[in-house]
Amino acid sequence: KKKDQPPLLHDYLLIERKMFRSVYDQDVTVFSPQGRLLQVEYAQEAVKQGSASLGLVGSKHVILAALKRQPNELSSHQKKLLKIDDHIVVAVAGLNADARTLAKQMRTSCLNHKYVFGAPLQAARLVTDIADKYQRCTQMYVRRPYGVGLLVAAYDATGPHLYETCPTGAFFEYHAMAIGARSQSAKTYLESHFQSFPNLSLDELIKHALKALAGCVAGDKQLDAASASIAIVGLSDDQKSTVCKILEDDDIQPYLDVIDIQPPTAAADQSGAVPMDTEEETATQPPPTEDQ
């Protein structure tokens, strides 16, 4: 090569690849040498940076609690609990736009099953179908992974259930679970109390959910009725039908008045996730590299 010949574009690309973090995170279908799909891991980080949501299972009810985020003082709070059917509600952590798309598909599946078979769709089958949709996006280069995690609360013929779905396409059933920013504090609380949940009344389950959610509040703020939302899924009082309702604002205030909420500490979250300012924004820090 002549000395006075300008560098080729290929040379610039080689230099750029050496300078930046990785060449294996440009496509969701490319494995790194360590066997990782980095784009999928970045989607999981979006879930960790979304506002917190949690769920717990009692003997006849499933409770979901979510921390609503307000982008600024002039805006309303974003909805974090989405009703799917008369027996299913989901809580969201991550990108709300992705959650709305998945919720629409879940509602369509429930309506189709009820129209064809005349009975509600079992939660396990619905969660399996949604997990398959997650997984397809990890094998197609034309689509990015879903950047949202769901907690699915349901009461069907087999009883109360709580499921979690992940951007990887995996799903799990839990007695109690929390996802999102600062969720480690809620997980610690739920781990120490979950064995008593089957013996508690509905009101006591709601109080436990709010106490766990209080540890996920940012900074020196405290949980209030405007930023919290509760979903109840389970048997009705007459034990003959299911009840599915979402409590917000004034409906939550009576429960907050009777519980002792401890102020959050700086060490409440050990997960290292930095919450986003809004559900649609990405973190200011770059995604983790293979060396981190």
C-alpha positions, 0 to 999 in steps of 0.5 A: 500500500502506498504511503500517500494513499488515504486509509480505506473505509475497511481500515476505519471500521477495524479501528472502530471495532477495536475502540468500542465495547463489543462487536457481538451486540449489533445483532440479536441473533449473534452469540458472543464467544461466552455464549451470550445474546447481548441484545437480550441482556440489554432488554433485561436491563430495561426491565430492571430500570423500569419502576417497580412492580410486585405480586403475592399469592394468598389462599384465594387471591392474588395481589399486584402492587405497582409504583406509578411514575410521573415524568414531570409535575404537569403530567399524569402518572403512567398506568402500570396495571393492565386488565386482561380478562375478568380473571387476569391482570398484569403488572408492568416493569420496563417499556410501557409501549411494549407492554401495551402491545403484549396486553393487546395480544393477551386480550385477543387470546382470552376473547378468542378462547371464550368465544370458541370454548365458552370458558375462560382461558387458563393462565398457564396456557396464556403465559406460555403463548406470550413467552413464545412471542418473547422468544421469537424476537430472540431468533429474528434479526428483523425484530428487537426483543421486548423490553418489558417484564410482566407479572401476571396475576390470575385466578382460574379453575386451578386456583390463584397463580402469579407468573413472571415473563422475561425478555429471554422468553422464560417464564416462572411461577412464584409465591411472591415476586418483585421486578423493576428498579429497587426491587431487591428491597421488596424481594427481601420483605416478601421472602421473609413473609411469604409463608404467612400469605396463605393464612391472611385475609385480603386486607392483610395481603394488601397491607403487605403488598404496600409495605413491600412496595414502599421500599422501592420508592426513590430517594427521600420520598414516601409512598402515597396514594397517587403513586401506588396502585393495587390489583386484586384477582381472586374469589368473590365474597360469595365464593361463586365467581371471580373478582378482578379490580384495580385500586388507585388514589382514594381507594388506596389511602385507607390502607396507607393510613393504617400501615407503618411505612419505613422511609427507604434507605440508600442501601435498599436496592442492591441490584445496581439498576439505575431507574429511568426518568420515564418508562420510554427513556433509556439509561444515561449509562452505556449498556454493560460490556462483556468485561463488566 
